[in-house]
Amino acid sequence: MADAFRLVTPRTLIRSVAAADLATLYAIATRPEVARMLFVFAPDMGRAAFDAIFPPGARVPPFRAAIERDGQVIGSIGIGAGATPPVYYFLAPEAAGQGLATEVVGAFAAEMLARHAPAGLTAEVFADNPASCRVLEKCGFARVEAHRFSSVARPAPAPGWLFRRSGAVVP
């Protein structure tokens, strides 16, 4: 993958997904405690449907990347399509609480704004995920609107927040 996406942070490597990453990413994203905080993943999701979301080698929006720490895949971050594309991310629960999400989201958001110049970035977060709300706020996203969001891993829509980060470059 010579032309693959690659972004190094102080403690992680964010890179294009490889086929060898899919089993680990699937195991993380389909864990009940992780899936319920996401929108398209569920504990009973089939591998083929999951794999279709993570085409190996993708590097331009929309795409999802693998997050690696110490040579191990610990999660994913990605960006959708549109004028103000959504950013999505998840980490293995074992990697939570160490500031890694803030490190990764901040670096990835800055890189996407610099490389692709969207008008801004958005993120949707369930209200019962305050840690993710804090990550986004630390990374320059502002809470702009309350919503009810659906997740295939939840029995009904649940309250949440739409966050937005401006695409303007601040000198």
HELIX and SHEET records of a PDB file:
HELIX    1   1 ALA A   19  ASP A   21  5                                   3    
HELIX    2   2 LEU A   22  ALA A   29  1                                   8    
HELIX    3   3 PRO A   32  ALA A   35  1                                   4    
HELIX    4   4 ARG A   47  ILE A   53  1                                   7    
HELIX    5   5 PRO A   93  ALA A   95  5                                   3    
HELIX    6   6 LEU A  100  HIS A  116  1                                  17    
HELIX    7   7 PRO A  130  LYS A  138  1                                   9    
SHEET    1   A 5 ARG A   6  VAL A   8  0                                        
SHEET    2   A 5 LEU A  13  SER A  16 -1                                        
SHEET    3   A 5 PHE A  63  ARG A  69 -1                                        
SHEET    4   A 5 GLN A  72  ILE A  79 -1                                        
SHEET    5   A 5 VAL A  87  LEU A  91 -1                                        
SHEET    1   B 3 GLY A 120  PHE A 126  0                                        
SHEET    2   B 3 ALA A 158  SER A 166 -1                                        
SHEET    3   B 3 ALA A 142  PHE A 149 -1                                        
END                                                                             
